[in-house]
Amino acid sequence: MDFAFDARTEELREKLLAFLTDHVYPAESVAGEQRAGLSSPWQVPPVVADLKAEARRQGLWNLFLPDERYGAGLTNLQYAPLAELTGRSPQLAPTALNCAAPDTGNMEVLAQFGGEQQRKQWLEPLLAGEIRSAFAMTEPEVASSDATNITTRIERDGDEYVITGRKWYISGAMNPDCRIFIVMGKTDPEGADIRRQQSMVLVPRDTPGLTVRRAMTVYGYEDHYHGGHAEVVFDGARVPVGNLVGEEGGGFAIAQARLGPGRIHHCMRLIGMAERAIELMCRRAVARTAFGKPLAQQGVVQEWIADARVAVEQLRLLVLKTAWLMDTVGNRGAHTEIQAIKIATPRTVADILDRAVQLHGAGGVSQDFPLAELWAAARTLRLADGPDEVHQRSLARRELRSYL
């Protein structure tokens, strides 16, 4: 395994570093000021459009898609250090580069499984950053960590599918530019194998019977830039049968294909969040004095910073190995490593951020620093795309298999 940056990655990385310094970091405070003056918390601050235009002008656009027909054609290993950099400003940078969830996963689904008309109608405007999207899978009434539990029904009625069910924490649904939902439900809950009962359909936002009922907070925060998280009700919503993604019964397999890249992208960005936390810790430690000496000379603070650096270097190597395996042997061949990074990265980064909050005192829990919001995001990722325990269960079973 050789993790040295190739020429193209190095070029994009240098451009992205400059883009963050010159445009994204200064826009963080501007976006906050603009948002305070908007009539709705879900309106997008104008500076976001400026960032997107500049990123596209510089060729920093759709970097996540390995298919050259749709994206930059980068491998996972090439994309990893770039995604890490966007994690330093997760509320602005991924959106500016059109590399933000849930749109990234939805574009991957449409590129891989969508029909020609579906790609033309929905993928193309998503690739252009003209619209946003949502992915509707999680449900409040069942343990959605086991996707076979979902109860939303997708029933065929002639040339239409009728969707009935209740979803929540549907990312992207509050964004006013959200135009399309990818909805997972059951088309054959009785006769098919437990993993062939699910299907996915495309449901336009303006479909009668689709109601975005309320916004869901995350530790009290509203994830404005990614379009929030919503409770959504489908009450007899009807769509043409041509809105089926892939084939009936293929929803579970499509979800698994979607989640592999999604999980590693989250982990890549989390490392960037940790790096921002370490930078803020160091700046704070040398600038503040307590009990007669700078915080940087306090033994416990030195331990926090040293432990954080060791942990980040370990995580980065594991994420890079996982990316390399996904490129060389495929997602199935990297199954153990994908689960390992999904367990280790959010947990470790949340701990680093917690120490950074502690070092900042009252400022750490305030809106004057990004740490509290970053911690909420990292802690949430211990649940998103499968909770820790599900991955631990699967990984342990795989590890034990040769001993049984």
C-alpha positions as a Markdown table, in Angstrom:
| # | Residue | x | y | z |
|---|---|---|---|---|
| 1 | Met | 0.0 | 0.0 | 0.0 |
| 2 | Asp | 1.4 | 3.4 | -1.0 |
| 3 | Phe | -0.5 | 6.3 | 0.4 |
| 4 | Ala | 1.6 | 9.0 | -1.1 |
| 5 | Phe | -0.4 | 11.6 | -3.0 |
| 6 | Asp | -0.2 | 11.3 | -6.8 |
| 7 | Ala | 0.2 | 14.4 | -8.9 |
| 8 | Arg | -3.5 | 14.9 | -9.5 |
| 9 | Thr | -4.4 | 14.5 | -5.8 |
| 10 | Glu | -1.7 | 16.9 | -4.8 |
| 11 | Glu | -2.8 | 19.5 | -7.3 |
| 12 | Leu | -6.5 | 19.3 | -6.1 |
| 13 | Arg | -5.4 | 19.3 | -2.5 |
| 14 | Glu | -3.4 | 22.5 | -2.9 |
| 15 | Lys | -6.3 | 24.2 | -4.7 |
| 16 | Leu | -8.7 | 23.0 | -2.0 |
| 17 | Leu | -6.5 | 24.3 | 0.8 |
| 18 | Ala | -6.4 | 27.7 | -0.9 |
| 19 | Phe | -10.1 | 27.6 | -1.5 |
| 20 | Leu | -10.8 | 26.9 | 2.2 |
| 21 | Thr | -8.4 | 29.6 | 3.4 |
| 22 | Asp | -9.5 | 32.3 | 0.9 |
| 23 | His | -13.2 | 31.6 | 0.7 |
| 24 | Val | -14.7 | 29.0 | 3.1 |
| 25 | Tyr | -13.3 | 30.0 | 6.4 |
| 26 | Pro | -14.1 | 33.7 | 5.9 |
| 27 | Ala | -17.6 | 32.7 | 4.8 |
| 28 | Glu | -18.4 | 30.9 | 8.1 |
| 29 | Ser | -19.1 | 34.1 | 10.0 |
| 30 | Val | -20.7 | 35.7 | 6.9 |
| 31 | Ala | -23.2 | 32.8 | 6.6 |
| 32 | Gly | -24.1 | 33.1 | 10.3 |
| 33 | Glu | -24.8 | 36.8 | 9.9 |
| 34 | Gln | -26.8 | 36.3 | 6.7 |
| 35 | Arg | -28.9 | 33.5 | 8.2 |
| 36 | Ala | -29.9 | 35.8 | 11.1 |
| 37 | Gly | -31.5 | 38.1 | 8.6 |
| 38 | Leu | -33.5 | 35.4 | 6.6 |
| 39 | Ser | -37.2 | 34.9 | 7.1 |
| 40 | Ser | -36.9 | 31.2 | 7.4 |
| 41 | Pro | -34.2 | 29.1 | 9.2 |
| 42 | Trp | -34.2 | 26.8 | 6.1 |
| 43 | Gln | -33.4 | 29.5 | 3.6 |
| 44 | Val | -29.8 | 29.2 | 2.2 |
| 45 | Pro | -27.5 | 32.2 | 2.9 |
| 46 | Pro | -26.5 | 33.9 | -0.3 |
| 47 | Val | -22.8 | 33.3 | 0.4 |
| 48 | Val | -23.3 | 29.5 | -0.2 |
| 49 | Ala | -24.2 | 30.2 | -3.9 |
| 50 | Asp | -21.1 | 32.3 | -4.2 |
| 51 | Leu | -19.0 | 29.5 | -2.8 |
| 52 | Lys | -20.5 | 27.0 | -5.2 |
| 53 | Ala | -19.9 | 29.2 | -8.1 |
| 54 | Glu | -16.2 | 29.7 | -7.1 |
| 55 | Ala | -15.7 | 26.0 | -6.5 |
| 56 | Arg | -17.1 | 25.1 | -9.8 |
| 57 | Arg | -15.0 | 27.8 | -11.5 |
| 58 | Gln | -11.9 | 26.2 | -9.9 |
| 59 | Gly | -12.8 | 22.7 | -10.9 |
| 60 | Leu | -13.5 | 21.6 | -7.3 |
| 61 | Trp | -16.8 | 20.1 | -8.2 |
| 62 | Asn | -18.4 | 16.6 | -7.8 |
| 63 | Leu | -15.0 | 15.2 | -6.6 |
| 64 | Phe | -16.7 | 12.3 | -4.9 |
| 65 | Leu | -18.0 | 10.5 | -8.0 |
| 66 | Pro | -15.4 | 8.0 | -9.4 |
| 67 | Asp | -17.4 | 7.7 | -12.7 |
| 68 | Glu | -15.8 | 10.2 | -15.1 |
| 69 | Arg | -19.2 | 10.5 | -16.9 |
| 70 | Tyr | -20.6 | 12.3 | -13.9 |
| 71 | Gly | -17.8 | 13.4 | -11.6 |
| 72 | Ala | -14.0 | 13.9 | -11.3 |
| 73 | Gly | -13.2 | 10.2 | -11.8 |
| 74 | Leu | -11.1 | 10.0 | -8.6 |
| 75 | Thr | -10.5 | 6.8 | -6.8 |
| 76 | Asn | -11.5 | 6.5 | -3.1 |
| 77 | Leu | -7.8 | 6.8 | -2.2 |
| 78 | Gln | -7.5 | 10.0 | -4.2 |
| 79 | Tyr | -10.7 | 11.5 | -2.8 |
| 80 | Ala | -9.8 | 10.7 | 0.9 |
| 81 | Pro | -7.4 | 13.6 | 1.6 |
| 82 | Leu | -9.8 | 16.0 | -0.2 |
| 83 | Ala | -12.9 | 14.9 | 1.7 |
| 84 | Glu | -10.8 | 15.2 | 4.9 |
| 85 | Leu | -10.1 | 18.9 | 4.1 |
| 86 | Thr | -13.9 | 19.5 | 3.6 |
| 87 | Gly | -14.5 | 18.1 | 7.1 |
| 88 | Arg | -12.7 | 21.1 | 8.6 |
| 89 | Ser | -15.8 | 23.2 | 7.7 |
| 90 | Pro | -18.5 | 20.5 | 7.4 |
| 91 | Gln | -21.4 | 23.0 | 7.2 |
| 92 | Leu | -20.0 | 24.9 | 4.2 |
| 93 | Ala | -17.2 | 23.1 | 2.4 |
| 94 | Pro | -19.0 | 19.9 | 1.2 |
| 95 | Thr | -22.0 | 21.9 | 0.0 |
| 96 | Ala | -19.7 | 24.3 | -1.8 |
| 97 | Leu | -18.1 | 21.4 | -3.7 |
| 98 | Asn | -21.4 | 19.6 | -4.4 |
| 99 | Cys | -20.1 | 16.8 | -2.2 |
| 100 | Ala | -22.6 | 16.9 | 0.6 |
| 101 | Ala | -24.7 | 14.1 | 2.0 |
| 102 | Pro | -27.4 | 13.0 | 1.3 |
| 103 | Asp | -27.0 | 14.2 | -2.3 |
| 104 | Thr | -23.8 | 12.3 | -2.8 |
| 105 | Gly | -25.3 | 9.0 | -2.0 |
| 106 | Asn | -28.4 | 9.8 | -4.0 |
| 107 | Met | -26.4 | 10.7 | -7.0 |
| 108 | Glu | -24.4 | 7.5 | -6.6 |
| 109 | Val | -27.7 | 5.5 | -6.6 |
| 110 | Leu | -29.0 | 7.2 | -9.7 |
| 111 | Ala | -25.7 | 6.9 | -11.5 |
| 112 | Gln | -25.5 | 3.2 | -10.7 |
| 113 | Phe | -29.1 | 2.0 | -10.7 |
| 114 | Gly | -31.2 | 4.7 | -12.2 |
| 115 | Gly | -32.8 | 4.4 | -15.7 |
| 116 | Glu | -31.9 | 6.8 | -18.5 |
| 117 | Gln | -34.9 | 9.0 | -17.9 |
| 118 | Gln | -34.3 | 9.1 | -14.2 |
| 119 | Arg | -30.8 | 10.2 | -14.7 |
| 120 | Lys | -31.8 | 12.9 | -17.1 |
| 121 | Gln | -34.6 | 14.2 | -14.9 |
| 122 | Trp | -32.9 | 14.0 | -11.5 |
| 123 | Leu | -29.2 | 13.1 | -11.7 |
| 124 | Glu | -28.3 | 15.9 | -14.1 |
| 125 | Pro | -29.7 | 18.8 | -12.0 |
| 126 | Leu | -28.2 | 17.2 | -8.9 |
| 127 | Leu | -24.8 | 17.1 | -10.6 |
| 128 | Ala | -25.2 | 20.7 | -11.6 |
| 129 | Gly | -26.1 | 21.7 | -8.0 |
| 130 | Glu | -29.4 | 23.1 | -9.2 |
| 131 | Ile | -31.5 | 21.0 | -6.8 |
| 132 | Arg | -31.1 | 19.1 | -3.6 |
| 133 | Ser | -32.5 | 15.7 | -2.6 |
| 134 | Ala | -33.4 | 13.5 | 0.4 |
| 135 | Phe | -33.1 | 9.8 | 1.2 |
| 136 | Ala | -36.1 | 8.4 | 3.2 |
| 137 | Met | -35.3 | 5.2 | 5.0 |
| 138 | Thr | -35.4 | 5.6 | 8.8 |
| 139 | Glu | -38.7 | 5.1 | 10.6 |
| 140 | Pro | -39.7 | 6.1 | 14.2 |
| 141 | Glu | -41.8 | 3.0 | 14.9 |
| 142 | Val | -39.2 | 0.3 | 14.3 |
| 143 | Ala | -35.5 | -0.3 | 14.8 |
| 144 | Ser | -34.4 | 0.9 | 11.4 |
| 145 | Ser | -30.8 | -0.2 | 12.1 |
| 146 | Asp | -32.3 | -3.5 | 10.8 |
| 147 | Ala | -33.6 | -2.4 | 7.4 |
| 148 | Thr | -35.8 | -5.5 | 7.2 |
| 149 | Asn | -38.0 | -3.9 | 9.9 |
| 150 | Ile | -39.2 | -1.0 | 7.8 |
| 151 | Thr | -43.0 | -0.8 | 7.5 |
| 152 | Thr | -43.6 | 1.8 | 4.8 |
| 153 | Arg | -45.6 | 0.1 | 2.0 |
| 154 | Ile | -45.0 | 0.6 | -1.7 |
| 155 | Glu | -48.0 | -1.1 | -3.4 |
| 156 | Arg | -48.6 | -1.3 | -7.1 |
| 157 | Asp | -51.9 | -0.1 | -8.4 |
| 158 | Gly | -52.0 | -0.4 | -12.2 |
| 159 | Asp | -49.4 | 1.9 | -13.6 |
| 160 | Glu | -48.7 | 3.6 | -10.3 |
| 161 | Tyr | -47.1 | 2.8 | -7.0 |
| 162 | Val | -48.9 | 4.0 | -3.8 |
| 163 | Ile | -46.6 | 4.9 | -0.9 |
| 164 | Thr | -47.9 | 4.8 | 2.7 |
| 165 | Gly | -45.7 | 5.3 | 5.8 |
| 166 | Arg | -43.9 | 7.6 | 8.2 |
| 167 | Lys | -40.3 | 8.4 | 8.1 |
| 168 | Trp | -38.1 | 10.6 | 10.3 |
| 169 | Tyr | -34.6 | 12.1 | 10.4 |
| 170 | Ile | -34.8 | 12.4 | 6.7 |
| 171 | Ser | -31.7 | 14.4 | 5.8 |
| 172 | Gly | -32.2 | 17.2 | 3.3 |
| 173 | Ala | -35.9 | 17.3 | 3.4 |
| 174 | Met | -36.1 | 20.8 | 4.9 |
| 175 | Asn | -34.0 | 22.4 | 2.2 |
| 176 | Pro | -36.2 | 24.6 | 0.0 |
| 177 | Asp | -34.2 | 23.3 | -3.0 |
| 178 | Cys | -35.0 | 19.6 | -2.2 |
| 179 | Arg | -37.0 | 18.4 | -5.2 |
| 180 | Ile | -36.8 | 14.6 | -5.0 |
| 181 | Phe | -37.0 | 11.9 | -2.4 |
| 182 | Ile | -35.5 | 8.4 | -2.7 |
| 183 | Val | -37.9 | 6.3 | -0.6 |
| 184 | Met | -37.3 | 2.8 | 0.7 |
| 185 | Gly | -40.4 | 0.7 | 1.5 |
| 186 | Lys | -41.7 | -2.8 | 1.1 |
| 187 | Thr | -43.3 | -4.0 | -2.1 |
| 188 | Asp | -43.6 | -7.7 | -1.1 |
| 189 | Pro | -43.8 | -8.0 | 2.7 |
| 190 | Glu | -45.2 | -11.5 | 2.7 |
| 191 | Gly | -44.0 | -13.7 | -0.1 |
| 192 | Ala | -40.4 | -12.6 | -0.7 |
| 193 | Asp | -37.2 | -13.4 | 1.1 |
| 194 | Ile | -36.6 | -11.0 | 4.0 |
| 195 | Arg | -34.0 | -9.1 | 2.0 |
| 196 | Arg | -36.0 | -9.1 | -1.2 |
| 197 | Gln | -39.1 | -7.4 | 0.2 |
| 198 | Gln | -37.8 | -3.8 | -0.1 |
| 199 | Ser | -37.7 | -1.5 | -3.1 |
| 200 | Met | -36.8 | 2.1 | -3.8 |
| 201 | Val | -38.9 | 4.6 | -5.6 |
| 202 | Leu | -38.4 | 8.3 | -6.6 |
| 203 | Val | -41.0 | 10.6 | -5.1 |
| 204 | Pro | -41.0 | 14.2 | -6.2 |
| 205 | Arg | -41.4 | 16.7 | -3.3 |
| 206 | Asp | -44.6 | 18.1 | -4.8 |
| 207 | Thr | -46.4 | 14.8 | -5.0 |
| 208 | Pro | -49.8 | 14.9 | -3.3 |
| 209 | Gly | -49.8 | 12.8 | -0.2 |
| 210 | Leu | -46.2 | 13.7 | 0.7 |
| 211 | Thr | -46.0 | 15.9 | 3.8 |
| 212 | Val | -42.9 | 17.2 | 5.5 |
| 213 | Arg | -44.4 | 17.4 | 8.9 |
| 214 | Arg | -41.7 | 18.9 | 11.1 |
| 215 | Ala | -38.0 | 19.5 | 11.4 |
| 216 | Met | -36.0 | 17.3 | 13.8 |
| 217 | Thr | -33.2 | 18.7 | 15.8 |
| 218 | Val | -29.9 | 17.0 | 16.6 |
| 219 | Tyr | -28.8 | 17.8 | 20.2 |
| 220 | Gly | -30.7 | 21.0 | 19.8 |
| 221 | Tyr | -29.1 | 22.0 | 16.5 |
| 222 | Glu | -30.7 | 22.3 | 13.1 |
| 223 | Asp | -28.4 | 21.2 | 10.3 |
| 224 | His | -29.2 | 24.1 | 8.0 |
| 225 | Tyr | -26.7 | 23.7 | 5.3 |
| 226 | His | -27.5 | 20.0 | 4.6 |
| 227 | Gly | -31.2 | 20.8 | 4.5 |
| 228 | Gly | -32.1 | 19.7 | 8.0 |
| 229 | His | -33.6 | 16.4 | 9.2 |
| 230 | Ala | -37.4 | 16.0 | 8.9 |
| 231 | Glu | -40.3 | 13.8 | 9.8 |
| 232 | Val | -42.1 | 13.0 | 6.6 |
| 233 | Val | -45.4 | 11.3 | 6.1 |
| 234 | Phe | -46.5 | 9.5 | 2.9 |
| 235 | Asp | -50.2 | 9.2 | 2.9 |
| 236 | Gly | -51.2 | 7.4 | -0.3 |
| 237 | Ala | -48.6 | 9.3 | -2.4 |
| 238 | Arg | -48.8 | 8.0 | -6.0 |
| 239 | Val | -45.9 | 7.9 | -8.5 |
| 240 | Pro | -45.6 | 6.2 | -11.9 |
| 241 | Val | -44.1 | 2.7 | -12.0 |
| 242 | Gly | -41.3 | 4.2 | -14.0 |
| 243 | Asn | -40.1 | 5.8 | -10.8 |
| 244 | Leu | -38.9 | 2.5 | -9.4 |
| 245 | Val | -35.2 | 2.5 | -8.9 |
| 246 | Gly | -33.6 | -0.7 | -10.3 |
| 247 | Glu | -36.0 | -3.6 | -9.8 |
| 248 | Glu | -38.7 | -4.6 | -7.3 |
| 249 | Gly | -37.0 | -6.3 | -4.4 |
| 250 | Gly | -33.7 | -4.7 | -5.1 |
| 251 | Gly | -34.0 | -2.0 | -2.4 |
| 252 | Phe | -31.9 | -3.8 | 0.3 |
| 253 | Ala | -29.0 | -4.4 | -2.1 |
| 254 | Ile | -29.1 | -0.8 | -3.4 |
| 255 | Ala | -29.0 | 0.5 | 0.2 |
| 256 | Gln | -26.0 | -1.6 | 0.9 |
| 257 | Ala | -24.3 | -0.3 | -2.2 |
| 258 | Arg | -25.1 | 3.2 | -1.2 |
| 259 | Leu | -23.9 | 2.9 | 2.4 |
| 260 | Gly | -20.4 | 1.7 | 1.7 |
| 261 | Pro | -19.1 | 4.9 | 0.1 |
| 262 | Gly | -21.3 | 7.0 | 2.4 |
| 263 | Arg | -19.7 | 5.5 | 5.5 |
| 264 | Ile | -16.1 | 6.1 | 4.3 |
| 265 | His | -17.0 | 9.6 | 3.2 |
| 266 | His | -18.2 | 10.4 | 6.7 |
| 267 | Cys | -15.0 | 9.0 | 8.2 |
| 268 | Met | -12.9 | 11.0 | 5.8 |
| 269 | Arg | -14.6 | 14.2 | 6.8 |
| 270 | Leu | -14.5 | 13.3 | 10.5 |
| 271 | Ile | -10.7 | 13.3 | 10.4 |
| 272 | Gly | -10.8 | 16.8 | 9.0 |
| 273 | Met | -13.1 | 17.8 | 11.9 |
| 274 | Ala | -10.5 | 16.3 | 14.4 |
| 275 | Glu | -7.7 | 18.2 | 12.7 |
| 276 | Arg | -9.7 | 21.5 | 13.1 |
| 277 | Ala | -10.2 | 20.6 | 16.8 |
| 278 | Ile | -6.5 | 20.0 | 17.4 |
| 279 | Glu | -5.7 | 23.3 | 15.7 |
| 280 | Leu | -8.2 | 25.1 | 17.9 |
| 281 | Met | -6.9 | 23.3 | 21.0 |
| 282 | Cys | -3.3 | 24.4 | 20.2 |
| 283 | Arg | -4.2 | 28.0 | 19.5 |
| 284 | Arg | -6.2 | 28.1 | 22.8 |
| 285 | Ala | -3.5 | 26.5 | 24.8 |
| 286 | Val | -0.8 | 29.0 | 23.9 |
| 287 | Ala | -3.1 | 32.0 | 24.2 |
| 288 | Arg | -4.6 | 31.3 | 27.7 |
| 289 | Thr | -3.0 | 31.3 | 31.1 |
| 290 | Ala | -4.3 | 29.6 | 34.2 |
| 291 | Phe | -2.7 | 29.2 | 37.6 |
| 292 | Gly | 0.4 | 31.1 | 36.7 |
| 293 | Lys | 1.3 | 29.5 | 33.4 |
| 294 | Pro | 0.0 | 29.0 | 29.8 |
| 295 | Leu | -2.4 | 26.1 | 29.3 |
| 296 | Ala | 0.1 | 24.7 | 26.9 |
| 297 | Gln | 2.4 | 24.0 | 29.8 |
| 298 | Gln | -0.3 | 22.2 | 31.8 |
| 299 | Gly | 0.4 | 18.4 | 31.8 |
| 300 | Val | -3.2 | 17.3 | 31.2 |
| 301 | Val | -3.5 | 19.7 | 28.2 |
| 302 | Gln | -0.3 | 18.3 | 26.7 |
| 303 | Glu | -1.7 | 14.8 | 27.1 |
| 304 | Trp | -4.9 | 15.7 | 25.4 |
| 305 | Ile | -3.1 | 17.2 | 22.4 |
| 306 | Ala | -0.6 | 14.3 | 22.1 |
| 307 | Asp | -3.3 | 11.6 | 22.4 |
| 308 | Ala | -5.4 | 13.4 | 19.8 |
| 309 | Arg | -2.5 | 13.5 | 17.3 |
| 310 | Val | -1.8 | 9.8 | 17.8 |
| 311 | Ala | -5.5 | 8.9 | 17.4 |
| 312 | Val | -5.9 | 11.0 | 14.2 |
| 313 | Glu | -2.8 | 9.4 | 12.6 |
| 314 | Gln | -4.1 | 5.9 | 13.4 |
| 315 | Leu | -7.6 | 6.7 | 12.0 |
| 316 | Arg | -6.2 | 8.2 | 8.9 |
| 317 | Leu | -4.1 | 5.2 | 8.1 |
| 318 | Leu | -7.1 | 2.9 | 8.6 |
| 319 | Val | -9.3 | 5.0 | 6.4 |
| 320 | Leu | -6.7 | 5.1 | 3.7 |
| 321 | Lys | -6.3 | 1.4 | 3.9 |
| 322 | Thr | -10.1 | 1.0 | 3.6 |
| 323 | Ala | -10.1 | 3.3 | 0.6 |
| 324 | Trp | -7.3 | 1.4 | -1.1 |
| 325 | Leu | -9.1 | -1.9 | -0.5 |
| 326 | Met | -12.4 | -0.5 | -2.0 |
| 327 | Asp | -10.4 | 0.6 | -5.1 |
| 328 | Thr | -8.6 | -2.7 | -5.5 |
| 329 | Val | -10.9 | -5.5 | -4.3 |
| 330 | Gly | -14.2 | -3.7 | -4.1 |
| 331 | Asn | -16.6 | -2.9 | -1.3 |
| 332 | Arg | -17.2 | -6.5 | -0.4 |
| 333 | Gly | -13.5 | -7.1 | 0.0 |
| 334 | Ala | -13.2 | -4.1 | 2.3 |
| 335 | His | -16.3 | -5.0 | 4.4 |
| 336 | Thr | -14.4 | -5.6 | 7.6 |
| 337 | Glu | -12.4 | -2.3 | 7.2 |
| 338 | Ile | -15.5 | -0.3 | 6.4 |
| 339 | Gln | -17.1 | -1.5 | 9.6 |
| 340 | Ala | -13.9 | -0.9 | 11.6 |
| 341 | Ile | -13.6 | 2.8 | 10.5 |
| 342 | Lys | -17.3 | 3.3 | 11.1 |
| 343 | Ile | -16.9 | 2.1 | 14.6 |
| 344 | Ala | -13.6 | 3.8 | 15.5 |
| 345 | Thr | -13.8 | 7.1 | 13.7 |
| 346 | Pro | -16.9 | 8.8 | 15.1 |
| 347 | Arg | -16.3 | 7.5 | 18.6 |
| 348 | Thr | -12.7 | 8.8 | 18.6 |
| 349 | Val | -13.3 | 12.1 | 16.9 |
| 350 | Ala | -16.2 | 12.8 | 19.3 |
| 351 | Asp | -13.8 | 12.2 | 22.2 |
| 352 | Ile | -11.2 | 14.6 | 20.7 |
| 353 | Leu | -13.9 | 17.3 | 20.2 |
| 354 | Asp | -15.0 | 16.8 | 23.8 |
| 355 | Arg | -11.5 | 17.5 | 25.0 |
| 356 | Ala | -11.3 | 20.5 | 22.8 |
| 357 | Val | -14.6 | 21.8 | 24.2 |
| 358 | Gln | -13.2 | 21.3 | 27.7 |
| 359 | Leu | -10.1 | 23.3 | 26.9 |
| 360 | His | -12.2 | 26.2 | 25.6 |
| 361 | Gly | -14.3 | 26.3 | 28.8 |
| 362 | Ala | -17.6 | 28.2 | 28.3 |
| 363 | Gly | -16.5 | 29.2 | 24.8 |
| 364 | Gly | -16.4 | 25.5 | 23.9 |
| 365 | Val | -20.2 | 25.1 | 24.3 |
| 366 | Ser | -21.0 | 28.5 | 22.7 |
| 367 | Gln | -21.7 | 29.5 | 19.2 |
| 368 | Asp | -18.5 | 31.5 | 19.1 |
| 369 | Phe | -16.5 | 28.4 | 18.2 |
| 370 | Pro | -17.5 | 25.5 | 15.9 |
| 371 | Leu | -16.7 | 22.8 | 18.5 |
| 372 | Ala | -20.1 | 22.2 | 20.0 |
| 373 | Glu | -21.7 | 21.8 | 16.7 |
| 374 | Leu | -18.9 | 19.6 | 15.4 |
| 375 | Trp | -19.2 | 17.4 | 18.5 |
| 376 | Ala | -23.0 | 17.0 | 17.9 |
| 377 | Ala | -22.3 | 16.0 | 14.3 |
| 378 | Ala | -19.6 | 13.5 | 15.3 |
| 379 | Arg | -21.8 | 12.0 | 18.0 |
| 380 | Thr | -24.7 | 11.7 | 15.6 |
| 381 | Leu | -22.5 | 9.7 | 13.2 |
| 382 | Arg | -22.3 | 6.9 | 15.8 |
| 383 | Leu | -26.0 | 6.3 | 14.8 |
| 384 | Ala | -26.1 | 7.3 | 11.2 |
| 385 | Asp | -25.5 | 4.7 | 8.5 |
| 386 | Gly | -25.8 | 2.0 | 11.2 |
| 387 | Pro | -25.1 | 2.3 | 14.9 |
| 388 | Asp | -21.9 | 1.1 | 16.5 |
| 389 | Glu | -23.5 | -2.0 | 17.9 |
| 390 | Val | -24.7 | -3.3 | 14.5 |
| 391 | His | -21.2 | -2.9 | 13.0 |
| 392 | Gln | -19.6 | -4.5 | 16.1 |
| 393 | Arg | -22.0 | -7.5 | 15.9 |
| 394 | Ser | -21.3 | -8.0 | 12.2 |
| 395 | Leu | -17.6 | -7.6 | 12.5 |
| 396 | Ala | -17.4 | -9.9 | 15.5 |
| 397 | Arg | -19.3 | -12.6 | 13.6 |
| 398 | Arg | -16.9 | -12.4 | 10.7 |
| 399 | Glu | -13.9 | -12.6 | 13.1 |
| 400 | Leu | -15.4 | -15.6 | 14.9 |
| 401 | Arg | -16.4 | -17.5 | 11.8 |
| 402 | Ser | -13.1 | -19.3 | 11.3 |
| 403 | Tyr | -13.2 | -20.5 | 14.9 |
| 404 | Leu | -16.6 | -22.1 | 14.8 |
